[in-house]
């Protein structure tokens, strides 16, 4: 992560807030049932890796994603309570599983069946989360 760089954040993951990303369209983008979007973040919600499917479906270049807050794909329709539940669940060390509407770079949207879990190393929190999201045909 590059401190104070555009699109980067230094805030703690537990204090993240949903982001209002605009513009939005009414175009639903689908992808193959056998495709999985995968991303990994640190505890601050900063993206540290994405697979090719995630980059393609989100409409962002890998370079735009790595080092940016994961809320870069947050759709403005995400209810604040869902985001609060997400943070509380992860802080409790439990997985969070929901169907989520994400926003693409151009404002279109795509659905994912999100499975997000804390990633543990040596029986302690490693400071990262490993979101694994599947397809929504």
C-alpha positions, -999 to +999 in steps of 0.1 A: +000+000+000+012+035-008+004+059+020-016+090+009-018+079-027-050+086-046-076+059-041-057+045-011-067+046+025-049+042+058-080+038+080-085+007+101-108-020+085-131-019+115-139+018+108-146+014+070-178+029+057-197+021+026-187+043-003-212+060-027-197+052-061-214+070-090-226+069-117-248+038-117-267+023-146-295-002-147-275-027-167-270-061-150-238-078-162-238-116-159-209-141-161-205-178-164-218-202-137-183-218-136-165-185-131-155-173-096-144-138-087-117-139-060-101-111-041-080-108-010-077-078+013-058-068+044-076-058+076-079-022+063-099-035+034-071-027+009-071-051-020-039-071-022-048-096-049-076-104-075-080-131-100-086-124-137-123-130-135-127-104-107-108-078-127-128-085-159-162-086-143-155-054-122-144-035-153-113-023-135-077-029-145-058-051-120-035-020-114-066+001-104-077-026-079-045-036-061-038-011-033-073+004-035-100+000-009-123-029-017-153-005-014-142+007-049-168-018-062-194-010-035-228-004-051-248+025-036-278+002-031-259-017-004-278-010+028-256+005+056-269-022+080-256-049+057-222-033+057-223-030+095-233-067+098-204-076+075-178-058+097-193-072+130-193-107+116-156-105+104-145-089+137-161-118+155-139-142+134-169-157+116-175-160+078-201-137+061-222-151+033-246-130+013-258-122-022-243-088-030-249-063-058-215-048-068-208-018-091-186-020-121-162+008-130-186+021-157-217+020-134-232-013-145-237-038-118-231-075-111-244-099-085-221-122-065-228-149-040-202-136-015-183-158+009-160-137+031-140-151+059-111-140+082-079-156+071-060-170+101-024-180+104-009-198+133-041-196+153-040-158+154-055-131+132-031-125+103-044-091+095-061-100+063-094-111+050-099-135+022-131-127+002-141-155-021-171-147-043-188-169-067-208-164-098-243-152-102-254-162-137 
